[in-house]
Amino acid sequence: MDELYAFFAEEDAIGVVEIILILVVLIGLVMIFKKQLVELVEKIFEKITKESELI
């Protein structure tokens, strides 16, 4: 029974490591593509603003 508990406890730690790695990758991608992301969001909001004025 103790072995089964230890197995599940070990698996939970792997989940935390996976979440941390995913966050690190996402933060890295945002840092790399920050300029492109900002330009894209600005263009989207400009288009929304222009089209909302027509209504």
MODELLER restraints for C-alpha pairs under 7 A, 6 or more apart:
rsr = mdl.restraints
at = mdl.atoms
